[in-house]
Amino acid sequence: LAFPFLNECFKKKFMLFLFVIFTAVCLDGSPPAYHIDRGSGTGINSWLIQLEGGGWCHNVTNCISRMHTKLGSSKKMVENLAFSAILSNKEQRNPDFYNWNRVKVRYCDGSSFTGDVKTVNPATNLHFRGARVWLAVMQELLAKGMRNAENAVLSGCSAGGLASLMHCDSFRALLPMGTNVKCLSDAGFFLNTRDVSGAQYIKSYFNDVVTLHGSAKNLPRSCTSRLTPAMCFFPQYVARQIRTPVFVLNAAYDSWQIKNILAPRAADPEGKWQSCQLDIKNCQRSQLKVMQDFRLEFLSAVIGLGRSASRGMFIDSCYTHCQTETQTSWFWQDSPILNRTTIAKAVGDWVYDRNLFQKIDCPYPCNPTCHHRVFTPQDAPPI
């Protein structure tokens, strides 16, 4: 391509932009996707970006399976997506963000938007381009008005919650100097710990993800300059160095982490943890003791980030995973509360600088407002 009317500096930037746009694809090579509901009134120049979650893929076989689903191909996604909870446009259900520009960025790369491998193996046709997807979507949103944002919140659930931390400072760098930028991680604080067999299962798993997707160069340098890339996939080693205000929303007994990090299938071949994982009320006393120890280790990692005046925190004692995307947990008559405060109010107060919320719940089963998830055996997805 030739653009004789552009100076050399701008031409290079423009060519880089085109390169990112045309190479930013899902695992199967299909284009990335997002859903948007435009803001209005006082929220017309405020933006809420919600990064979709959905685990990761850590080897070729796993990624090939994923590329044939909505988590690996935009061809498998629905055209219209219902917005609820933190994305709702109803003031009574989402009082602080209902009239913002609300965006759901679909997740189709399997690396929390960090991967970037140039070559594509024709035998598999797998594209590891998560970081390019992230940048391409952000550039398009900037062009659609986000560059004029007065307020901007980058949020996400699960793998999307992890991505909201990994990309927090780079998101802030994309926006004008005067924009009020903050990041919300929902159920994205994955703990580096040993499983019930004593193995470092999740550390090995994250190492495979980072290696396969070529994620190392896209992880925060404040961490990779000190630790291995795999370690820098864990928020406890990354979040302390994030300069942008961050809110950590997490269940101390995160149901996904209990099932996939503390007692994964590989560490529980006889299925002794299955009944407990499906319903916390079924847990034996010895299993609850292990889960209480997990909570203490989790709290130690979160508290280890430091009590910054800009960092919010809502750590409840519910057995659940992701609480910003379900209306009943986000803002409802019987939503979980800490210090007589719902999640929606705690987050809203923090975003608008009305009040700094930093609360940690008492141990299970002390909080009667919790909505503990009850699963069926079919509900347990692979990691």
PLY file of the C-alpha trace (Angstrom):
ply
format ascii 1.0
element vertex 383
property float x
property float y
property float z
element edge 382
property int vertex1
property int vertex2
end_header
0.00 0.00 0.00
1.23 3.54 -0.80
0.05 6.69 0.96
2.13 9.54 -0.56
0.11 12.19 1.27
1.27 10.96 4.70
4.54 11.93 6.38
6.86 9.05 7.24
6.18 9.03 10.99
2.42 9.00 10.61
2.68 6.50 7.73
4.49 4.01 9.97
1.87 4.40 12.70
-0.92 4.04 10.16
0.61 0.90 8.66
1.02 -0.57 12.14
-2.63 0.20 12.82
-3.69 -1.57 9.62
-1.45 -4.53 10.48
-3.08 -4.93 13.89
-6.61 -4.54 12.52
-6.19 -7.15 9.78
-4.30 -9.69 11.92
-6.47 -9.41 15.04
-8.49 -12.60 14.87
-10.03 -15.32 17.01
-8.49 -18.78 17.38
-10.09 -19.93 14.10
-9.11 -16.80 12.16
-12.55 -15.18 12.30
-12.78 -11.47 13.21
-13.19 -10.38 16.84
-16.53 -9.12 18.11
-18.15 -6.88 20.69
-21.63 -5.68 21.59
-22.36 -2.03 22.43
-25.28 -0.14 23.93
-24.83 3.62 23.58
-24.95 5.99 26.53
-27.32 8.89 26.98
-27.84 12.00 29.10
-25.22 12.44 31.80
-23.55 9.18 30.75
-22.97 10.03 27.10
-19.23 10.52 27.62
-18.74 7.67 30.09
-17.66 4.18 29.04
-17.85 0.78 30.72
-15.92 -2.00 28.98
-16.72 -5.53 30.13
-14.26 -8.24 29.02
-15.91 -11.63 28.68
-14.50 -14.58 30.61
-14.29 -18.26 29.78
-11.08 -19.92 30.96
-8.08 -20.57 28.73
-6.64 -23.19 26.38
-3.18 -24.48 27.21
-2.34 -26.99 24.47
-3.07 -27.53 20.79
-5.72 -30.20 21.37
-7.57 -28.02 23.87
-7.38 -24.95 21.60
-8.63 -26.89 18.56
-11.69 -27.95 20.54
-12.19 -24.36 21.68
-11.93 -22.88 18.18
-15.18 -24.65 17.25
-17.11 -22.85 20.00
-18.11 -19.25 20.77
-14.95 -19.02 22.90
-12.78 -19.50 19.83
-14.79 -18.25 16.89
-17.05 -15.27 16.25
-18.90 -17.48 13.76
-20.36 -19.33 16.75
-21.49 -16.21 18.64
-25.03 -14.87 18.82
-25.67 -11.57 17.05
-27.66 -10.06 19.91
-26.70 -10.38 23.56
-28.87 -9.47 26.56
-27.25 -6.85 28.80
-27.96 -7.27 32.50
-26.49 -6.45 35.92
-23.49 -4.11 35.46
-24.42 -3.76 31.76
-28.13 -3.15 32.33
-29.75 0.01 30.92
-32.33 0.08 33.72
-31.66 2.67 36.43
-33.39 0.59 39.11
-31.11 -2.37 38.32
-27.86 -0.55 37.60
-28.11 2.93 39.17
-24.58 4.18 38.52
-23.87 2.90 34.99
-27.25 2.41 33.29
-26.81 5.39 30.95
-23.10 4.91 30.19
-21.80 3.55 26.90
-21.66 -0.16 27.81
-19.56 -2.60 25.80
-19.22 -6.37 26.03
-15.98 -7.51 24.39
-16.29 -11.15 23.34
-13.55 -13.56 24.34
-12.32 -15.83 21.56
-8.55 -16.20 22.00
-8.07 -18.33 25.13
-5.25 -16.25 26.66
-7.04 -13.41 28.48
-6.22 -11.17 25.49
-2.44 -11.57 25.89
-1.37 -13.90 23.06
0.60 -12.85 19.99
2.15 -15.49 17.71
2.85 -14.34 14.17
2.99 -17.71 12.42
0.00 -19.96 11.87
0.46 -23.70 11.58
-1.57 -24.74 8.48
-2.15 -28.15 10.03
-4.17 -26.65 12.89
-5.10 -23.17 11.59
-4.85 -21.90 15.17
-4.34 -18.16 15.52
-2.89 -16.96 18.83
-3.67 -13.25 18.56
-5.40 -12.20 21.79
-3.29 -9.09 22.36
-4.03 -7.89 18.82
-7.75 -8.50 19.39
-7.57 -6.33 22.49
-5.84 -3.48 20.68
-8.03 -3.65 17.57
-11.26 -3.47 19.59
-9.93 -0.62 21.72
-8.90 1.34 18.61
-12.36 0.93 17.13
-14.06 2.04 20.34
-11.79 5.08 20.52
-12.87 5.99 17.00
-16.52 5.53 18.01
-16.27 8.14 20.75
-14.29 6.63 23.61
-11.43 9.05 22.89
-13.74 11.74 24.33
-14.47 9.82 27.52
-14.76 11.70 30.79
-15.06 8.42 32.73
-13.89 4.97 31.66
-14.01 1.69 33.56
-12.34 -1.49 32.29
-14.03 -4.47 33.89
-14.19 -8.19 33.35
-15.26 -11.48 34.87
-13.06 -14.55 35.46
-10.51 -14.75 32.61
-11.87 -11.33 31.65
-11.28 -10.15 35.21
-7.68 -11.27 34.90
-7.44 -9.42 31.57
-8.80 -6.24 33.16
-5.80 -6.28 35.49
-3.25 -7.20 32.81
-4.43 -4.40 30.51
-5.37 -1.86 33.16
-2.46 0.56 32.74
-2.37 0.18 28.95
-6.10 0.98 28.85
-5.42 4.15 30.80
-2.61 5.06 28.38
-5.04 4.95 25.44
-7.29 7.65 26.91
-6.86 11.42 27.28
-4.93 12.72 30.28
-7.99 14.11 32.07
-10.15 10.98 31.82
-11.15 9.35 35.11
-9.96 5.77 34.42
-10.44 2.80 36.75
-10.34 -1.01 36.50
-12.65 -3.59 38.06
-11.63 -7.25 38.35
-14.52 -9.60 39.11
-13.47 -13.15 40.07
-10.16 -12.62 38.30
-7.79 -12.90 41.26
-6.50 -16.43 40.62
-4.27 -17.69 43.42
-0.89 -19.31 43.00
-1.23 -22.23 45.40
-0.78 -25.99 45.62
-3.71 -28.31 45.05
-4.96 -30.92 47.52
-2.35 -33.41 46.28
0.47 -30.94 46.92
1.15 -30.32 43.22
1.51 -26.88 41.60
-1.17 -27.62 39.04
-2.31 -24.09 38.22
1.26 -22.76 37.97
2.09 -25.45 35.42
-1.17 -24.78 33.57
-0.55 -21.03 33.32
2.99 -21.69 32.14
1.55 -23.76 29.28
-0.91 -20.99 28.39
1.76 -18.28 28.35
4.17 -20.43 26.32
1.64 -21.61 23.73
0.14 -18.16 23.12
3.40 -16.22 23.18
2.01 -14.05 25.96
5.26 -13.09 27.72
5.86 -9.87 25.77
2.34 -8.64 26.54
2.39 -9.19 30.29
3.20 -6.20 32.55
6.93 -5.49 32.37
6.90 -4.37 35.98
6.41 -8.07 36.74
8.30 -9.88 33.96
11.41 -7.88 34.82
11.40 -9.66 38.19
9.62 -12.98 37.71
9.01 -15.63 35.06
6.15 -14.98 32.61
4.06 -17.79 34.12
4.23 -16.14 37.55
3.12 -12.87 35.94
-0.17 -14.47 34.95
-1.09 -14.40 38.65
-2.61 -11.11 39.90
-0.86 -11.32 43.27
2.46 -10.57 41.52
1.08 -7.97 39.11
-1.59 -5.89 40.83
0.63 -4.11 43.33
2.49 -2.36 40.49
-0.65 -1.24 38.65
-0.74 2.56 38.72
-4.40 2.92 37.73
-7.03 2.62 40.50
-8.22 -1.00 40.80
-11.21 -2.62 42.51
-10.89 -6.30 43.44
-14.24 -8.09 43.68
-13.91 -11.76 44.58
-15.46 -14.54 46.60
-13.00 -15.85 49.19
-14.35 -19.32 48.36
-14.42 -18.78 44.61
-16.26 -21.81 43.25
-14.19 -21.96 40.05
-10.93 -21.88 41.96
-12.10 -24.52 44.44
-12.99 -26.81 41.52
-10.05 -26.11 39.23
-7.15 -24.87 41.35
-7.58 -26.29 44.85
-9.07 -29.66 43.90
-8.75 -30.18 40.13
-9.59 -33.54 38.62
-5.92 -34.43 38.32
-5.52 -34.05 42.10
-8.75 -35.87 42.95
-8.83 -39.00 40.76
-11.30 -40.79 43.06
-13.74 -37.87 43.02
-13.79 -37.35 46.79
-14.25 -33.60 46.30
-17.02 -33.80 43.71
-20.01 -33.59 46.07
-18.39 -30.74 48.02
-17.62 -28.83 44.82
-21.21 -29.12 43.62
-22.67 -27.77 46.86
-20.64 -26.30 49.71
-23.25 -27.64 52.17
-22.09 -31.15 51.25
-18.48 -30.52 52.26
-17.04 -32.66 55.02
-15.41 -31.02 58.01
-11.94 -31.90 56.72
-12.74 -30.38 53.33
-14.05 -27.19 54.91
-10.80 -26.95 56.85
-8.85 -27.10 53.57
-11.15 -24.43 52.10
-10.72 -22.22 55.16
-6.95 -22.50 54.74
-7.37 -21.58 51.06
-9.34 -18.50 52.13
-6.58 -17.41 54.49
-3.96 -17.83 51.77
-6.16 -15.92 49.33
-6.67 -13.07 51.81
-2.95 -12.91 52.50
-2.31 -12.42 48.77
-4.99 -9.74 48.44
-3.95 -7.86 51.57
-0.36 -8.14 50.37
-1.22 -5.70 47.59
-1.36 -2.96 50.19
-4.23 -0.73 51.26
-3.86 1.96 48.65
-6.22 4.93 48.93
-7.26 4.28 45.32
-7.83 0.52 45.58
-11.31 -0.82 46.30
-12.05 -4.26 47.69
-15.18 -6.39 48.18
-14.25 -9.92 49.31
-17.32 -11.86 50.41
-17.56 -15.37 51.80
-19.92 -16.73 49.19
-19.35 -19.92 47.22
-19.75 -18.41 43.78
-17.90 -17.07 40.74
-18.50 -13.77 38.92
-20.88 -11.37 40.66
-21.13 -8.38 38.30
-22.92 -10.26 35.53
-25.81 -11.72 37.53
-28.55 -9.30 38.55
-29.28 -11.03 41.86
-25.68 -10.71 43.01
-25.04 -7.26 41.49
-28.07 -5.28 42.68
-31.33 -6.80 43.87
-33.53 -6.95 46.95
-31.62 -9.87 48.43
-28.15 -9.28 46.96
-25.07 -10.22 49.00
-23.98 -7.39 51.27
-20.92 -6.39 53.27
-21.16 -3.62 55.82
-24.80 -3.12 54.74
-23.59 -2.40 51.19
-24.35 -4.19 47.92
-21.69 -4.87 45.31
-23.23 -2.32 42.93
-23.16 0.43 45.57
-19.62 -0.41 46.68
-18.34 -0.28 43.09
-20.38 2.81 42.20
-19.20 4.72 45.28
-15.60 3.86 44.41
-15.91 4.85 40.74
-17.49 8.19 41.59
-15.15 8.82 44.55
-18.10 9.00 46.96
-16.61 6.46 49.34
-13.63 4.08 49.38
-14.88 0.55 50.01
-12.33 -1.96 51.35
-14.13 -4.77 53.16
-13.40 -8.45 53.77
-16.17 -10.79 54.90
-16.05 -13.08 57.93
-15.50 -16.83 57.27
-18.14 -19.18 55.86
-20.93 -19.69 56.86
-21.29 -16.34 58.63
-22.93 -14.25 55.87
-26.66 -15.08 55.47
-26.97 -12.83 52.40
-24.68 -15.01 50.28
-26.04 -16.74 47.19
-24.05 -19.97 47.23
-23.91 -21.63 43.83
-25.26 -25.17 43.58
-24.03 -27.08 40.54
-24.97 -30.27 38.77
-22.24 -32.64 37.48
-22.91 -31.28 33.97
-22.14 -27.72 35.15
-18.48 -28.45 35.76
-16.63 -27.17 32.65
-13.03 -28.12 31.92
-10.41 -25.58 32.94
0 1
1 2
2 3
3 4
4 5
5 6
6 7
7 8
8 9
9 10
10 11
11 12
12 13
13 14
14 15
15 16
16 17
17 18
18 19
19 20
20 21
21 22
22 23
23 24
24 25
25 26
26 27
27 28
28 29
29 30
30 31
31 32
32 33
33 34
34 35
35 36
36 37
37 38
38 39
39 40
40 41
41 42
42 43
43 44
44 45
45 46
46 47
47 48
48 49
49 50
50 51
51 52
52 53
53 54
54 55
55 56
56 57
57 58
58 59
59 60
60 61
61 62
62 63
63 64
64 65
65 66
66 67
67 68
68 69
69 70
70 71
71 72
72 73
73 74
74 75
75 76
76 77
77 78
78 79
79 80
80 81
81 82
82 83
83 84
84 85
85 86
86 87
87 88
88 89
89 90
90 91
91 92
92 93
93 94
94 95
95 96
96 97
97 98
98 99
99 100
100 101
101 102
102 103
103 104
104 105
105 106
106 107
107 108
108 109
109 110
110 111
111 112
112 113
113 114
114 115
115 116
116 117
117 118
118 119
119 120
120 121
121 122
122 123
123 124
124 125
125 126
126 127
127 128
128 129
129 130
130 131
131 132
132 133
133 134
134 135
135 136
136 137
137 138
138 139
139 140
140 141
141 142
142 143
143 144
144 145
145 146
146 147
147 148
148 149
149 150
150 151
151 152
152 153
153 154
154 155
155 156
156 157
157 158
158 159
159 160
160 161
161 162
162 163
163 164
164 165
165 166
166 167
167 168
168 169
169 170
170 171
171 172
172 173
173 174
174 175
175 176
176 177
177 178
178 179
179 180
180 181
181 182
182 183
183 184
184 185
185 186
186 187
187 188
188 189
189 190
190 191
191 192
192 193
193 194
194 195
195 196
196 197
197 198
198 199
199 200
200 201
201 202
202 203
203 204
204 205
205 206
206 207
207 208
208 209
209 210
210 211
211 212
212 213
213 214
214 215
215 216
216 217
217 218
218 219
219 220
220 221
221 222
222 223
223 224
224 225
225 226
226 227
227 228
228 229
229 230
230 231
231 232
232 233
233 234
234 235
235 236
236 237
237 238
238 239
239 240
240 241
241 242
242 243
243 244
244 245
245 246
246 247
247 248
248 249
249 250
250 251
251 252
252 253
253 254
254 255
255 256
256 257
257 258
258 259
259 260
260 261
261 262
262 263
263 264
264 265
265 266
266 267
267 268
268 269
269 270
270 271
271 272
272 273
273 274
274 275
275 276
276 277
277 278
278 279
279 280
280 281
281 282
282 283
283 284
284 285
285 286
286 287
287 288
288 289
289 290
290 291
291 292
292 293
293 294
294 295
295 296
296 297
297 298
298 299
299 300
300 301
301 302
302 303
303 304
304 305
305 306
306 307
307 308
308 309
309 310
310 311
311 312
312 313
313 314
314 315
315 316
316 317
317 318
318 319
319 320
320 321
321 322
322 323
323 324
324 325
325 326
326 327
327 328
328 329
329 330
330 331
331 332
332 333
333 334
334 335
335 336
336 337
337 338
338 339
339 340
340 341
341 342
342 343
343 344
344 345
345 346
346 347
347 348
348 349
349 350
350 351
351 352
352 353
353 354
354 355
355 356
356 357
357 358
358 359
359 360
360 361
361 362
362 363
363 364
364 365
365 366
366 367
367 368
368 369
369 370
370 371
371 372
372 373
373 374
374 375
375 376
376 377
377 378
378 379
379 380
380 381
381 382
